[in-house]
């Protein structure tokens, strides 16, 4: 038991280097469940991700929201081709454009954040949920109780204020932040004056900043892989994000 606690202390200390406990504790999807899966294993899995180019900017964009940063015709065309909800793609593309200006050395691509969004919550539509036009997941999304019963043990850190659970922490929202992670990376990306972990604009920008901090330079595959594994330290998770990111890039390029 003392050895177990020592391991837990080491893990928590390592996570604190970035100021977070690893987000995305719970993987909802099974390996091979990308939105384009065919069920065939004939092609060996990719070991690196394609980084899609930045979307064309919207010359009419104004105000603080990332929602309108990408050209509307690009968003409509790529959303139809990929199956990503328009609101979610507005978030992913807007975050990529925003970070390209705020942190140009990061190299975050829209299909990277979109792939993470798919694996975490089916782009906010997990189990029949919907996204409002302003980005809220309806009904709100909460992960499983991280009570040590088949999952990691993460004691309650927010009194249920963020995750609705006073007995233990849960991952929350479309990008599946733990309460402690959200307190570190919270942001208002749609300019409504509210930092909402259940809002795909806010949570996507927070996730983008986290990935940039974790991987530093996502233009390099070593940095990209470091970032994704910092989000969830599972090789199966990494492979799912790679596969989905590559499919999104390929389909978008042909749209």
C-alpha atoms as an extended CHARMM CRD file, in Angstrom:
* protein
*
       255  EXT
         1         1  UNK       CA              0.0000000000        0.0000000000        0.0000000000  PROA      1               0.0000000000
         2         2  UNK       CA              2.8370000000        2.4090000000        0.8520000000  PROA      2               0.0000000000
         3         3  UNK       CA              4.3920000000        1.6120000000       -2.5230000000  PROA      3               0.0000000000
         4         4  UNK       CA              1.0790000000        2.3670000000       -4.2560000000  PROA      4               0.0000000000
         5         5  UNK       CA              0.8770000000        5.7570000000       -2.5800000000  PROA      5               0.0000000000
         6         6  UNK       CA              4.4600000000        6.4950000000       -3.5730000000  PROA      6               0.0000000000
         7         7  UNK       CA              3.6160000000        5.7850000000       -7.2080000000  PROA      7               0.0000000000
         8         8  UNK       CA              0.5380000000        8.0220000000       -6.9810000000  PROA      8               0.0000000000
         9         9  UNK       CA              2.5950000000       10.8460000000       -5.4820000000  PROA      9               0.0000000000
        10        10  UNK       CA              5.1640000000       10.5520000000       -8.2930000000  PROA      10              0.0000000000
        11        11  UNK       CA              2.4330000000       10.6310000000      -10.9630000000  PROA      11              0.0000000000
        12        12  UNK       CA              0.7450000000       13.6740000000       -9.4330000000  PROA      12              0.0000000000
        13        13  UNK       CA              4.0680000000       15.4690000000       -9.0650000000  PROA      13              0.0000000000
        14        14  UNK       CA              4.9490000000       14.8220000000      -12.6900000000  PROA      14              0.0000000000
        15        15  UNK       CA              1.5640000000       16.0840000000      -13.8260000000  PROA      15              0.0000000000
        16        16  UNK       CA              2.0010000000       19.2420000000      -11.7910000000  PROA      16              0.0000000000
        17        17  UNK       CA              4.8990000000       20.2750000000      -14.0170000000  PROA      17              0.0000000000
        18        18  UNK       CA              2.2940000000       21.4670000000      -16.5230000000  PROA      18              0.0000000000
        19        19  UNK       CA             -0.0720000000       22.5610000000      -13.7800000000  PROA      19              0.0000000000
        20        20  UNK       CA             -2.6440000000       19.8960000000      -14.5590000000  PROA      20              0.0000000000
        21        21  UNK       CA             -3.6650000000       16.3840000000      -13.8470000000  PROA      21              0.0000000000
        22        22  UNK       CA             -3.8620000000       14.6840000000      -17.2120000000  PROA      22              0.0000000000
        23        23  UNK       CA             -7.0990000000       15.5830000000      -18.9390000000  PROA      23              0.0000000000
        24        24  UNK       CA             -9.1960000000       13.0530000000      -20.7820000000  PROA      24              0.0000000000
        25        25  UNK       CA             -8.9520000000       10.3100000000      -18.1550000000  PROA      25              0.0000000000
        26        26  UNK       CA            -11.8250000000        8.3530000000      -19.6640000000  PROA      26              0.0000000000
        27        27  UNK       CA            -11.6540000000        7.0610000000      -23.2350000000  PROA      27              0.0000000000
        28        28  UNK       CA            -15.2530000000        6.6860000000      -24.3770000000  PROA      28              0.0000000000
        29        29  UNK       CA            -14.5480000000        5.1080000000      -27.7530000000  PROA      29              0.0000000000
        30        30  UNK       CA            -13.0520000000        1.7710000000      -28.5910000000  PROA      30              0.0000000000
        31        31  UNK       CA             -9.9420000000        1.4670000000      -30.7720000000  PROA      31              0.0000000000
        32        32  UNK       CA            -10.7890000000        1.5860000000      -34.4610000000  PROA      32              0.0000000000
        33        33  UNK       CA            -13.9910000000        3.5780000000      -33.9330000000  PROA      33              0.0000000000
        34        34  UNK       CA            -13.0170000000        6.6630000000      -35.9240000000  PROA      34              0.0000000000
        35        35  UNK       CA            -15.8130000000        8.3430000000      -37.9240000000  PROA      35              0.0000000000
        36        36  UNK       CA            -14.4210000000        6.7890000000      -41.1090000000  PROA      36              0.0000000000
        37        37  UNK       CA            -13.7160000000        3.2400000000      -39.9500000000  PROA      37              0.0000000000
        38        38  UNK       CA            -14.4210000000        0.5420000000      -42.5400000000  PROA      38              0.0000000000
        39        39  UNK       CA            -13.7400000000       -2.4730000000      -40.3880000000  PROA      39              0.0000000000
        40        40  UNK       CA            -10.8480000000       -3.5400000000      -42.5940000000  PROA      40              0.0000000000
        41        41  UNK       CA             -7.4030000000       -4.1690000000      -41.1290000000  PROA      41              0.0000000000
        42        42  UNK       CA             -5.7280000000       -4.5500000000      -44.5110000000  PROA      42              0.0000000000
        43        43  UNK       CA             -3.8430000000       -1.2460000000      -44.2010000000  PROA      43              0.0000000000
        44        44  UNK       CA             -1.3050000000       -1.0380000000      -41.3810000000  PROA      44              0.0000000000
        45        45  UNK       CA             -2.1000000000        1.7640000000      -38.9200000000  PROA      45              0.0000000000
        46        46  UNK       CA             -0.3500000000        5.0780000000      -39.5210000000  PROA      46              0.0000000000
        47        47  UNK       CA              2.4050000000        6.0060000000      -37.0970000000  PROA      47              0.0000000000
        48        48  UNK       CA              2.3320000000        9.7320000000      -37.7350000000  PROA      48              0.0000000000
        49        49  UNK       CA             -0.3290000000       12.3520000000      -38.2360000000  PROA      49              0.0000000000
        50        50  UNK       CA             -0.9830000000       14.5560000000      -41.2380000000  PROA      50              0.0000000000
        51        51  UNK       CA             -1.1420000000       18.1980000000      -40.1620000000  PROA      51              0.0000000000
        52        52  UNK       CA             -3.8290000000       19.9180000000      -42.1990000000  PROA      52              0.0000000000
        53        53  UNK       CA             -3.1460000000       23.4970000000      -43.3270000000  PROA      53              0.0000000000
        54        54  UNK       CA             -4.8520000000       26.3510000000      -41.5440000000  PROA      54              0.0000000000
        55        55  UNK       CA             -8.3670000000       27.0520000000      -42.8030000000  PROA      55              0.0000000000
        56        56  UNK       CA             -8.8520000000       30.2130000000      -44.8610000000  PROA      56              0.0000000000
        57        57  UNK       CA             -9.6870000000       33.1220000000      -42.5630000000  PROA      57              0.0000000000
        58        58  UNK       CA            -12.9870000000       34.9310000000      -42.6540000000  PROA      58              0.0000000000
        59        59  UNK       CA            -12.2480000000       38.5090000000      -43.7820000000  PROA      59              0.0000000000
        60        60  UNK       CA            -15.4870000000       39.6750000000      -42.1530000000  PROA      60              0.0000000000
        61        61  UNK       CA            -14.6350000000       38.2890000000      -38.7230000000  PROA      61              0.0000000000
        62        62  UNK       CA            -14.8450000000       40.7750000000      -35.8730000000  PROA      62              0.0000000000
        63        63  UNK       CA            -15.1530000000       40.6780000000      -32.1300000000  PROA      63              0.0000000000
        64        64  UNK       CA            -13.6100000000       38.4020000000      -29.5210000000  PROA      64              0.0000000000
        65        65  UNK       CA            -15.1760000000       35.0740000000      -30.5530000000  PROA      65              0.0000000000
        66        66  UNK       CA            -13.2680000000       32.3080000000      -32.3450000000  PROA      66              0.0000000000
        67        67  UNK       CA            -16.5670000000       31.1260000000      -33.8590000000  PROA      67              0.0000000000
        68        68  UNK       CA            -16.3390000000       33.2790000000      -36.9810000000  PROA      68              0.0000000000
        69        69  UNK       CA            -12.5850000000       33.2460000000      -37.6320000000  PROA      69              0.0000000000
        70        70  UNK       CA            -12.6850000000       30.6280000000      -40.4190000000  PROA      70              0.0000000000
        71        71  UNK       CA            -14.2760000000       31.3290000000      -43.7810000000  PROA      71              0.0000000000
        72        72  UNK       CA            -17.9540000000       30.2320000000      -43.6050000000  PROA      72              0.0000000000
        73        73  UNK       CA            -17.9050000000       28.5160000000      -47.0010000000  PROA      73              0.0000000000
        74        74  UNK       CA            -14.8960000000       26.4140000000      -45.9430000000  PROA      74              0.0000000000
        75        75  UNK       CA            -16.6190000000       25.4790000000      -42.6810000000  PROA      75              0.0000000000
        76        76  UNK       CA            -19.8240000000       24.4500000000      -44.4640000000  PROA      76              0.0000000000
        77        77  UNK       CA            -17.9920000000       22.4230000000      -47.1160000000  PROA      77              0.0000000000
        78        78  UNK       CA            -15.6400000000       20.6080000000      -44.7260000000  PROA      78              0.0000000000
        79        79  UNK       CA            -18.3620000000       19.9940000000      -42.1410000000  PROA      79              0.0000000000
        80        80  UNK       CA            -20.5000000000       18.2890000000      -44.7840000000  PROA      80              0.0000000000
        81        81  UNK       CA            -17.5800000000       16.1750000000      -45.9820000000  PROA      81              0.0000000000
        82        82  UNK       CA            -16.2540000000       15.0960000000      -42.5860000000  PROA      82              0.0000000000
        83        83  UNK       CA            -19.4810000000       14.8530000000      -40.6170000000  PROA      83              0.0000000000
        84        84  UNK       CA            -18.1490000000       17.2520000000      -37.9960000000  PROA      84              0.0000000000
        85        85  UNK       CA            -21.0180000000       19.4280000000      -36.7190000000  PROA      85              0.0000000000
        86        86  UNK       CA            -20.7560000000       22.9660000000      -38.0740000000  PROA      86              0.0000000000
        87        87  UNK       CA            -20.5620000000       24.4330000000      -34.5670000000  PROA      87              0.0000000000
        88        88  UNK       CA            -17.7550000000       22.0520000000      -33.5950000000  PROA      88              0.0000000000
        89        89  UNK       CA            -15.8090000000       22.7910000000      -36.7770000000  PROA      89              0.0000000000
        90        90  UNK       CA            -16.2270000000       26.5180000000      -36.1790000000  PROA      90              0.0000000000
        91        91  UNK       CA            -14.6190000000       25.8960000000      -32.7920000000  PROA      91              0.0000000000
        92        92  UNK       CA            -11.7450000000       23.7270000000      -34.0410000000  PROA      92              0.0000000000
        93        93  UNK       CA            -10.9010000000       25.9310000000      -37.0130000000  PROA      93              0.0000000000
        94        94  UNK       CA            -11.2660000000       29.1200000000      -34.9950000000  PROA      94              0.0000000000
        95        95  UNK       CA             -8.9940000000       27.7770000000      -32.2760000000  PROA      95              0.0000000000
        96        96  UNK       CA             -6.3400000000       26.8180000000      -34.8230000000  PROA      96              0.0000000000
        97        97  UNK       CA             -6.4600000000       30.2960000000      -36.3770000000  PROA      97              0.0000000000
        98        98  UNK       CA             -6.4660000000       32.0280000000      -32.9950000000  PROA      98              0.0000000000
        99        99  UNK       CA             -3.4940000000       30.0700000000      -31.6850000000  PROA      99              0.0000000000
       100       100  UNK       CA             -1.6050000000       30.5530000000      -34.9530000000  PROA      100             0.0000000000
       101       101  UNK       CA             -1.5150000000       34.2580000000      -34.0920000000  PROA      101             0.0000000000
       102       102  UNK       CA             -1.2170000000       34.0680000000      -30.3030000000  PROA      102             0.0000000000
       103       103  UNK       CA              1.3620000000       31.2550000000      -30.3020000000  PROA      103             0.0000000000
       104       104  UNK       CA              2.6570000000       30.7930000000      -33.8690000000  PROA      104             0.0000000000
       105       105  UNK       CA              5.5060000000       28.4830000000      -32.7990000000  PROA      105             0.0000000000
       106       106  UNK       CA              2.9980000000       25.8600000000      -31.6120000000  PROA      106             0.0000000000
       107       107  UNK       CA              1.7740000000       24.7540000000      -35.0470000000  PROA      107             0.0000000000
       108       108  UNK       CA             -1.5980000000       23.4410000000      -33.8490000000  PROA      108             0.0000000000
       109       109  UNK       CA             -3.6740000000       22.1760000000      -36.7800000000  PROA      109             0.0000000000
       110       110  UNK       CA             -7.4600000000       22.1900000000      -36.8480000000  PROA      110             0.0000000000
       111       111  UNK       CA             -7.5990000000       18.4550000000      -37.5540000000  PROA      111             0.0000000000
       112       112  UNK       CA             -5.5240000000       17.7260000000      -34.4390000000  PROA      112             0.0000000000
       113       113  UNK       CA             -7.9850000000       19.4260000000      -32.1220000000  PROA      113             0.0000000000
       114       114  UNK       CA            -10.8730000000       17.9140000000      -34.1110000000  PROA      114             0.0000000000
       115       115  UNK       CA             -9.4600000000       14.4020000000      -33.7160000000  PROA      115             0.0000000000
       116       116  UNK       CA             -9.1470000000       14.8790000000      -29.9640000000  PROA      116             0.0000000000
       117       117  UNK       CA            -12.7270000000       16.1940000000      -29.9120000000  PROA      117             0.0000000000
       118       118  UNK       CA            -13.9580000000       13.1290000000      -31.7670000000  PROA      118             0.0000000000
       119       119  UNK       CA            -12.2310000000       10.6480000000      -29.4850000000  PROA      119             0.0000000000
       120       120  UNK       CA            -13.3410000000       12.4740000000      -26.3400000000  PROA      120             0.0000000000
       121       121  UNK       CA            -16.9900000000       13.1160000000      -27.1340000000  PROA      121             0.0000000000
       122       122  UNK       CA            -17.8780000000       12.4730000000      -30.7880000000  PROA      122             0.0000000000
       123       123  UNK       CA            -17.4120000000       16.2230000000      -31.2740000000  PROA      123             0.0000000000
       124       124  UNK       CA            -19.9140000000       16.9680000000      -28.5230000000  PROA      124             0.0000000000
       125       125  UNK       CA            -22.5490000000       14.5430000000      -29.7990000000  PROA      125             0.0000000000
       126       126  UNK       CA            -21.7440000000       11.4870000000      -27.6780000000  PROA      126             0.0000000000
       127       127  UNK       CA            -24.7520000000        9.2970000000      -26.8380000000  PROA      127             0.0000000000
       128       128  UNK       CA            -27.2420000000       11.4910000000      -28.7010000000  PROA      128             0.0000000000
       129       129  UNK       CA            -26.1500000000       14.8410000000      -27.3330000000  PROA      129             0.0000000000
       130       130  UNK       CA            -26.4280000000       17.9510000000      -29.4670000000  PROA      130             0.0000000000
       131       131  UNK       CA            -24.5360000000       21.2170000000      -29.7570000000  PROA      131             0.0000000000
       132       132  UNK       CA            -26.3830000000       24.5020000000      -29.5990000000  PROA      132             0.0000000000
       133       133  UNK       CA            -25.4390000000       27.2360000000      -32.0690000000  PROA      133             0.0000000000
       134       134  UNK       CA            -23.5060000000       28.9320000000      -29.2650000000  PROA      134             0.0000000000
       135       135  UNK       CA            -21.5620000000       25.7560000000      -28.4830000000  PROA      135             0.0000000000
       136       136  UNK       CA            -23.1900000000       24.2530000000      -25.3850000000  PROA      136             0.0000000000
       137       137  UNK       CA            -23.3670000000       20.4710000000      -25.1290000000  PROA      137             0.0000000000
       138       138  UNK       CA            -26.9580000000       19.4130000000      -24.4290000000  PROA      138             0.0000000000
       139       139  UNK       CA            -27.4470000000       17.6700000000      -22.0990000000  PROA      139             0.0000000000
       140       140  UNK       CA            -24.1640000000       18.3940000000      -20.2880000000  PROA      140             0.0000000000
       141       141  UNK       CA            -21.4650000000       15.7510000000      -20.5640000000  PROA      141             0.0000000000
       142       142  UNK       CA            -19.8900000000       14.1370000000      -17.5070000000  PROA      142             0.0000000000
       143       143  UNK       CA            -17.4880000000       11.2130000000      -17.5210000000  PROA      143             0.0000000000
       144       144  UNK       CA            -17.6070000000        8.2100000000      -15.2280000000  PROA      144             0.0000000000
       145       145  UNK       CA            -16.9350000000        8.5900000000      -11.5220000000  PROA      145             0.0000000000
       146       146  UNK       CA            -13.1880000000        8.3230000000      -10.9660000000  PROA      146             0.0000000000
       147       147  UNK       CA            -13.5900000000        6.5220000000       -7.6750000000  PROA      147             0.0000000000
       148       148  UNK       CA            -10.9990000000        3.7720000000       -8.1170000000  PROA      148             0.0000000000
       149       149  UNK       CA            -13.6790000000        1.2020000000       -8.9590000000  PROA      149             0.0000000000
       150       150  UNK       CA            -12.3490000000        0.0780000000      -12.3230000000  PROA      150             0.0000000000
       151       151  UNK       CA            -11.0500000000        3.5620000000      -13.0930000000  PROA      151             0.0000000000
       152       152  UNK       CA             -8.4080000000        5.9170000000      -11.7360000000  PROA      152             0.0000000000
       153       153  UNK       CA             -8.9780000000        7.2460000000       -8.2260000000  PROA      153             0.0000000000
       154       154  UNK       CA             -9.2290000000       11.0360000000       -8.3430000000  PROA      154             0.0000000000
       155       155  UNK       CA            -10.6140000000       12.4240000000       -5.0680000000  PROA      155             0.0000000000
       156       156  UNK       CA            -13.0920000000       15.2900000000       -5.2470000000  PROA      156             0.0000000000
       157       157  UNK       CA            -11.3640000000       18.6350000000       -5.7620000000  PROA      157             0.0000000000
       158       158  UNK       CA            -14.2160000000       21.0270000000       -6.5090000000  PROA      158             0.0000000000
       159       159  UNK       CA            -17.0750000000       20.0920000000       -4.1980000000  PROA      159             0.0000000000
       160       160  UNK       CA            -19.0660000000       19.1940000000       -7.3000000000  PROA      160             0.0000000000
       161       161  UNK       CA            -19.0230000000       22.7780000000       -8.5960000000  PROA      161             0.0000000000
       162       162  UNK       CA            -17.6010000000       21.8280000000      -12.0060000000  PROA      162             0.0000000000
       163       163  UNK       CA            -18.3660000000       18.1340000000      -12.3820000000  PROA      163             0.0000000000
       164       164  UNK       CA            -21.5940000000       17.8530000000      -10.3730000000  PROA      164             0.0000000000
       165       165  UNK       CA            -20.0840000000       15.1790000000       -8.0990000000  PROA      165             0.0000000000
       166       166  UNK       CA            -19.1060000000       15.8900000000       -4.4980000000  PROA      166             0.0000000000
       167       167  UNK       CA            -17.7670000000       12.3920000000       -3.8990000000  PROA      167             0.0000000000
       168       168  UNK       CA            -15.0400000000       12.2700000000       -6.5650000000  PROA      168             0.0000000000
       169       169  UNK       CA            -13.8480000000       13.9820000000       -9.7030000000  PROA      169             0.0000000000
       170       170  UNK       CA            -15.1920000000       13.3220000000      -13.1770000000  PROA      170             0.0000000000
       171       171  UNK       CA            -13.9810000000       14.4250000000      -16.6000000000  PROA      171             0.0000000000
       172       172  UNK       CA            -16.2890000000       17.1140000000      -17.9300000000  PROA      172             0.0000000000
       173       173  UNK       CA            -17.4730000000       18.5760000000      -21.2170000000  PROA      173             0.0000000000
       174       174  UNK       CA            -16.7190000000       17.8680000000      -24.8750000000  PROA      174             0.0000000000
       175       175  UNK       CA            -12.9460000000       17.8980000000      -24.3350000000  PROA      175             0.0000000000
       176       176  UNK       CA            -13.1940000000       15.9770000000      -21.0320000000  PROA      176             0.0000000000
       177       177  UNK       CA            -11.3360000000       18.1890000000      -18.5790000000  PROA      177             0.0000000000
       178       178  UNK       CA            -10.9170000000       17.2240000000      -14.9550000000  PROA      178             0.0000000000
       179       179  UNK       CA            -11.9880000000       19.9970000000      -12.5670000000  PROA      179             0.0000000000
       180       180  UNK       CA             -8.3690000000       20.7140000000      -11.6030000000  PROA      180             0.0000000000
       181       181  UNK       CA             -7.3670000000       20.9260000000      -15.2480000000  PROA      181             0.0000000000
       182       182  UNK       CA            -10.2190000000       23.2730000000      -16.0750000000  PROA      182             0.0000000000
       183       183  UNK       CA             -9.2800000000       25.5830000000      -13.2150000000  PROA      183             0.0000000000
       184       184  UNK       CA             -5.8060000000       25.8560000000      -14.7760000000  PROA      184             0.0000000000
       185       185  UNK       CA             -6.8200000000       26.2290000000      -18.4230000000  PROA      185             0.0000000000
       186       186  UNK       CA            -10.2860000000       27.8410000000      -18.2820000000  PROA      186             0.0000000000
       187       187  UNK       CA            -10.9990000000       30.3670000000      -21.0040000000  PROA      187             0.0000000000
       188       188  UNK       CA            -13.8050000000       32.2530000000      -22.7110000000  PROA      188             0.0000000000
       189       189  UNK       CA            -13.4180000000       31.6270000000      -26.4340000000  PROA      189             0.0000000000
       190       190  UNK       CA            -16.7920000000       32.7980000000      -27.7370000000  PROA      190             0.0000000000
       191       191  UNK       CA            -16.8470000000       36.1780000000      -26.0330000000  PROA      191             0.0000000000
       192       192  UNK       CA            -20.0030000000       35.6170000000      -24.0040000000  PROA      192             0.0000000000
       193       193  UNK       CA            -18.2910000000       36.4910000000      -20.7240000000  PROA      193             0.0000000000
       194       194  UNK       CA            -18.5840000000       32.9410000000      -19.3670000000  PROA      194             0.0000000000
       195       195  UNK       CA            -15.8320000000       30.3210000000      -19.1080000000  PROA      195             0.0000000000
       196       196  UNK       CA            -17.8410000000       27.1490000000      -19.6320000000  PROA      196             0.0000000000
       197       197  UNK       CA            -16.2510000000       23.7070000000      -19.7150000000  PROA      197             0.0000000000
       198       198  UNK       CA            -19.4260000000       22.3720000000      -21.3690000000  PROA      198             0.0000000000
       199       199  UNK       CA            -19.0610000000       24.8470000000      -24.2480000000  PROA      199             0.0000000000
       200       200  UNK       CA            -17.1500000000       23.4980000000      -27.2480000000  PROA      200             0.0000000000
       201       201  UNK       CA            -15.6190000000       26.8780000000      -28.0820000000  PROA      201             0.0000000000
       202       202  UNK       CA            -14.2850000000       27.4410000000      -24.5710000000  PROA      202             0.0000000000
       203       203  UNK       CA            -13.1510000000       23.8750000000      -23.9930000000  PROA      203             0.0000000000
       204       204  UNK       CA            -11.5160000000       23.5720000000      -27.4350000000  PROA      204             0.0000000000
       205       205  UNK       CA             -9.4250000000       26.7010000000      -26.9230000000  PROA      205             0.0000000000
       206       206  UNK       CA             -8.4110000000       25.4890000000      -23.4710000000  PROA      206             0.0000000000
       207       207  UNK       CA             -7.4520000000       22.1170000000      -24.9540000000  PROA      207             0.0000000000
       208       208  UNK       CA             -5.4810000000       23.8440000000      -27.7060000000  PROA      208             0.0000000000
       209       209  UNK       CA             -3.4720000000       25.8540000000      -25.1930000000  PROA      209             0.0000000000
       210       210  UNK       CA             -2.8530000000       22.7000000000      -23.1660000000  PROA      210             0.0000000000
       211       211  UNK       CA             -1.6130000000       20.7600000000      -26.1900000000  PROA      211             0.0000000000
       212       212  UNK       CA              0.7220000000       23.6000000000      -27.1480000000  PROA      212             0.0000000000
       213       213  UNK       CA              2.1440000000       23.7640000000      -23.6390000000  PROA      213             0.0000000000
       214       214  UNK       CA              2.6180000000       20.0070000000      -23.5100000000  PROA      214             0.0000000000
       215       215  UNK       CA              4.1350000000       19.4540000000      -26.9590000000  PROA      215             0.0000000000
       216       216  UNK       CA              5.7410000000       22.8830000000      -27.5420000000  PROA      216             0.0000000000
       217       217  UNK       CA              6.1250000000       22.4190000000      -31.3090000000  PROA      217             0.0000000000
       218       218  UNK       CA              3.2970000000       20.4280000000      -32.8550000000  PROA      218             0.0000000000
       219       219  UNK       CA              4.7910000000       20.9230000000      -36.3060000000  PROA      219             0.0000000000
       220       220  UNK       CA              7.1950000000       18.1230000000      -35.3900000000  PROA      220             0.0000000000
       221       221  UNK       CA              5.8710000000       14.6170000000      -34.9370000000  PROA      221             0.0000000000
       222       222  UNK       CA              7.7980000000       14.1720000000      -31.6940000000  PROA      222             0.0000000000
       223       223  UNK       CA              6.1630000000       17.2930000000      -30.2850000000  PROA      223             0.0000000000
       224       224  UNK       CA              2.7690000000       16.2490000000      -31.6350000000  PROA      224             0.0000000000
       225       225  UNK       CA              2.9550000000       12.7920000000      -30.0890000000  PROA      225             0.0000000000
       226       226  UNK       CA              4.1380000000       14.2570000000      -26.7840000000  PROA      226             0.0000000000
       227       227  UNK       CA              1.1400000000       16.5870000000      -26.7450000000  PROA      227             0.0000000000
       228       228  UNK       CA             -1.4150000000       13.8600000000      -27.4560000000  PROA      228             0.0000000000
       229       229  UNK       CA              0.0860000000       11.4830000000      -24.9070000000  PROA      229             0.0000000000
       230       230  UNK       CA              0.0540000000       14.2860000000      -22.3420000000  PROA      230             0.0000000000
       231       231  UNK       CA             -3.6860000000       14.5590000000      -22.9610000000  PROA      231             0.0000000000
       232       232  UNK       CA             -4.0970000000       10.8170000000      -22.4190000000  PROA      232             0.0000000000
       233       233  UNK       CA             -1.1120000000        8.5580000000      -21.8610000000  PROA      233             0.0000000000
       234       234  UNK       CA             -2.5190000000        5.6000000000      -23.7900000000  PROA      234             0.0000000000
       235       235  UNK       CA             -1.0250000000        4.2170000000      -26.9910000000  PROA      235             0.0000000000
       236       236  UNK       CA             -4.4960000000        3.1140000000      -28.1060000000  PROA      236             0.0000000000
       237       237  UNK       CA             -5.6920000000        6.6910000000      -27.5930000000  PROA      237             0.0000000000
       238       238  UNK       CA             -2.7160000000        8.0410000000      -29.5420000000  PROA      238             0.0000000000
       239       239  UNK       CA             -3.4650000000        5.7000000000      -32.4420000000  PROA      239             0.0000000000
       240       240  UNK       CA             -7.1260000000        6.6780000000      -32.5060000000  PROA      240             0.0000000000
       241       241  UNK       CA             -6.2350000000       10.3750000000      -32.6310000000  PROA      241             0.0000000000
       242       242  UNK       CA             -3.6770000000        9.7440000000      -35.4050000000  PROA      242             0.0000000000
       243       243  UNK       CA             -6.1740000000        7.7750000000      -37.4930000000  PROA      243             0.0000000000
       244       244  UNK       CA             -8.9450000000       10.3320000000      -37.0660000000  PROA      244             0.0000000000
       245       245  UNK       CA             -6.6860000000       13.3330000000      -37.6920000000  PROA      245             0.0000000000
       246       246  UNK       CA             -5.4170000000       11.7410000000      -40.8990000000  PROA      246             0.0000000000
       247       247  UNK       CA             -8.8970000000       10.9360000000      -42.1620000000  PROA      247             0.0000000000
       248       248  UNK       CA            -10.1140000000       14.4640000000      -41.4190000000  PROA      248             0.0000000000
       249       249  UNK       CA             -7.1410000000       15.9480000000      -43.2900000000  PROA      249             0.0000000000
       250       250  UNK       CA             -7.6680000000       13.6500000000      -46.2740000000  PROA      250             0.0000000000
       251       251  UNK       CA            -11.4110000000       14.1950000000      -46.5600000000  PROA      251             0.0000000000
       252       252  UNK       CA            -11.1150000000       17.9740000000      -46.0670000000  PROA      252             0.0000000000
       253       253  UNK       CA             -8.4620000000       18.2330000000      -48.7840000000  PROA      253             0.0000000000
       254       254  UNK       CA            -10.8920000000       16.6440000000      -51.2610000000  PROA      254             0.0000000000
       255       255  UNK       CA            -13.9350000000       18.6460000000      -50.2050000000  PROA      255             0.0000000000
